[in-house]
Amino acid sequence: MQRSIVNSYELRNDFPIFKKKINGKELVYLDNASTTQKPYTVIKSITDFYSNYNSNIHRAVYQLAEEATTLYEQSREKIANFINVRPEEIVFTRNTTESINLIAHSWARTNLKKDDGIAISELEHHSNIVPWQILSQEIGTRLEYVGIDENGFLDLEHLIELISSKKVKLVSLSHMSNVLGTIVPIERIIKIAHENDIPVLVDGAQSVPHMPVNVKNMDCDFLVFSAHKMLGPTGVGVLYAKKEVLEKMRPFMGGGDMIKEVFKFHTNYNEVPYKFEAGTPNIADVVGFGAAIDYLKKIGMENIRKHEIDLTEYALESILSLNHLTVYGPRDPNYRGGVISFNIADIHPHDLATIMNDHGIAIRSGHHCAQVLMQRLDVPATSRASFYIYNTKEEIDKFVNTIKEAGRIFKI
Ligand SMILES: Cc1ncc(COP(=O)(O)O)c(C=O)c1O
């Protein structure tokens, strides 16, 4: 077992929110799959932008506008570098959800037709289900679900069958489940899909923040993720696609900045990625995202992954020893992220989350925007604890002790 070299105790000092008390207790934040906390450097970069550089970008020639444009484009470069692609292949959106909708709108409506299949899995977040349902209703494409086994692993045989029989024309999969933590063998899937000329969209909302993701090695056609799940601000998402693919895609929205020339009855569009960034973008938060990338790179994504394997192994060992507790998803931390979903006898997840909150512990309860998965697990909801760089084993002990206390309160 590799040992973590991330010093969470030291890192916590970089996050102002950990000074806050919840019900008189220190905050134990275990809802990182939902959104992460922000370090001073990210917060400062945003206030710094508004204090010293605020202006619109890509338009004016005065100094402020040039500085703001430079900062915005530097963030694009940092993000491109982080996943090993070219800056012009990075499109800024609002979030992962918008990135997937952009692909469904702009790529799929041109490249797919009635009866074409789209392979997704029972692990998906609603944002990788609903856009494809809307598309199916509008143009008649079909959804093909790939199931999971009792450990939360994808039915690869079924997926390969769908690909090799050409029943699907797009594969769109979550790289890491936001409920079970399952890490999907995405490189293998992409290789098989490409051998059959089928493009692959990777929902990296949970993987990009928590493990090294190198697009050149992965060779996916699309990768989507959100800044707010990786120490960055809300309101910034990323769509990566190969430049040639972006160039052939029709725009998602029309308006300022996405144009080269506008005539009375037609428009020549701007080059990529600007063709997909209509209107004034979320400039300050994109700059803040750049600061988050700097912070993550300083720690190192390999180290972050090791830290989370370590925490997940520790947490799983503790909670699997408890009675009346069902843990969902893979048992081996090497095949999963730091996301643990569970249920305790008939304690409702909302009741457990309320008891946790009394102790200053933030966990998520509910369906986690994955109702298809809840239906597969045959439960209405689960409790979920998810980790990040600032979480410690001591916090996991508090979390496990509070599960025990809930057991005593509910007399199980
Ligand atoms: C796997 C996965 N995909 C997509 C999303 C949607 O992300 P956002 O709400 O930032 O659009 C999430 C958010 O939890 C997620 O976990």
The ligand as a MOL file (V3000), in Angstrom:
LIG
                    3D

  0  0  0     0  0            999 V3000
M  V30 BEGIN CTAB
M  V30 COUNTS 16 16 0 0 0
M  V30 BEGIN ATOM
M  V30 1 C -19.9250 12.3240 -12.5780 0
M  V30 2 C -20.5560 13.6730 -12.6370 0
M  V30 3 N -20.9410 14.1670 -13.8190 0
M  V30 4 C -21.4980 15.3750 -13.9280 0
M  V30 5 C -21.7120 16.1640 -12.8310 0
M  V30 6 C -22.3460 17.5090 -13.0030 0
M  V30 7 O -21.4650 18.5090 -12.6320 0
M  V30 8 P -21.9520 20.0340 -12.6150 0
M  V30 9 O -23.0700 20.0880 -11.6220 0
M  V30 10 O -20.7500 20.7880 -12.1780 0
M  V30 11 O -22.4210 20.3430 -13.9750 0
M  V30 12 C -21.3600 15.6970 -11.5760 0
M  V30 13 C -21.6230 16.4890 -10.3650 0
M  V30 14 O -21.7330 15.9640 -9.2900 0
M  V30 15 C -20.7570 14.4150 -11.4770 0
M  V30 16 O -20.3740 13.9290 -10.2980 0
M  V30 END ATOM
M  V30 BEGIN BOND
M  V30 1 1 1 2
M  V30 2 1 2 3
M  V30 3 2 2 15
M  V30 4 2 3 4
M  V30 5 1 4 5
M  V30 6 1 5 6
M  V30 7 2 5 12
M  V30 8 1 6 7
M  V30 9 1 7 8
M  V30 10 2 8 9
M  V30 11 1 8 10
M  V30 12 1 8 11
M  V30 13 1 12 13
M  V30 14 1 12 15
M  V30 15 2 13 14
M  V30 16 1 15 16
M  V30 END BOND
M  V30 END CTAB
M  END
